[in-house]
């Protein structure tokens, strides 16, 4: 086989493997707002059915209104902070 074809095949296999890995390890993010308490409940739902649940600390009115526009990626970044706690 030609070396270029072998390298091309390896690149395709690595790309497919990486995509499958990201799908399996990157949970679906579900967020529910509690207007009266000014908190958000964040659920990470994994493909195997596992769900991890977190809740933000109480936010100021301005923070809460700002966070309402967060995307899934924003919430993933938020979970790298210490402004939340785990809910059982």
PLY file of the C-alpha trace (Angstrom):
ply
format ascii 1.0
element vertex 88
property float x
property float y
property float z
element edge 87
property int vertex1
property int vertex2
end_header
0.00 0.00 0.00
1.15 3.50 -0.66
2.32 5.37 2.46
-0.06 8.27 1.83
-3.04 5.89 1.76
-1.95 4.29 5.02
-1.61 7.68 6.70
-5.01 8.73 5.31
-6.61 5.55 6.72
-5.00 6.15 10.13
-6.26 9.77 10.19
-9.82 8.65 9.39
-9.72 5.99 12.13
-8.40 8.49 14.68
-11.10 11.02 13.76
-13.88 8.44 14.15
-12.42 7.20 17.44
-12.15 10.76 18.79
-15.74 11.59 17.83
-17.03 8.42 19.52
-14.97 9.20 22.63
-16.38 12.74 22.82
-19.94 11.46 22.42
-19.47 8.91 25.22
-17.68 11.23 27.66
-19.43 14.52 26.92
-22.72 14.45 28.81
-25.92 16.11 27.70
-26.44 19.26 29.79
-29.95 19.96 31.10
-30.53 23.17 33.08
-33.57 24.31 35.02
-33.90 27.77 36.56
-35.49 28.46 39.94
-36.57 32.11 39.67
-37.60 32.56 43.31
-34.34 31.15 44.75
-32.19 32.55 41.90
-30.42 29.23 41.38
-29.97 26.82 38.49
-30.07 23.05 38.66
-27.65 21.52 36.18
-27.94 17.86 35.18
-25.21 16.02 33.28
-26.84 13.08 31.53
-24.41 10.46 30.19
-25.23 8.00 27.37
-25.16 5.07 29.85
-28.04 6.67 31.81
-25.96 8.11 34.64
-27.13 11.55 35.77
-25.07 13.90 37.95
-26.96 16.83 39.46
-25.52 20.16 40.58
-27.03 23.39 41.87
-25.55 26.86 41.65
-25.03 28.90 44.77
-27.61 31.69 45.12
-26.89 34.34 42.51
-27.49 38.06 42.55
-30.37 39.26 40.41
-27.95 40.54 37.77
-25.90 37.31 37.74
-29.06 35.22 37.48
-30.37 37.21 34.53
-27.00 36.94 32.81
-26.72 33.17 33.34
-30.18 32.59 31.83
-28.59 33.01 28.40
-25.87 30.38 28.95
-25.28 27.70 26.34
-24.34 24.08 27.14
-20.69 25.00 26.67
-21.09 27.93 29.07
-22.48 25.56 31.71
-19.60 23.12 31.12
-17.20 25.98 31.79
-19.26 27.02 34.83
-18.85 23.53 36.30
-15.09 24.08 36.29
-15.57 26.79 38.94
-16.52 26.32 42.60
-19.78 28.30 42.50
-22.03 25.25 42.83
-22.60 22.17 44.94
-23.51 18.57 44.13
-27.10 17.47 44.75
-27.85 13.82 45.54
0 1
1 2
2 3
3 4
4 5
5 6
6 7
7 8
8 9
9 10
10 11
11 12
12 13
13 14
14 15
15 16
16 17
17 18
18 19
19 20
20 21
21 22
22 23
23 24
24 25
25 26
26 27
27 28
28 29
29 30
30 31
31 32
32 33
33 34
34 35
35 36
36 37
37 38
38 39
39 40
40 41
41 42
42 43
43 44
44 45
45 46
46 47
47 48
48 49
49 50
50 51
51 52
52 53
53 54
54 55
55 56
56 57
57 58
58 59
59 60
60 61
61 62
62 63
63 64
64 65
65 66
66 67
67 68
68 69
69 70
70 71
71 72
72 73
73 74
74 75
75 76
76 77
77 78
78 79
79 80
80 81
81 82
82 83
83 84
84 85
85 86
86 87
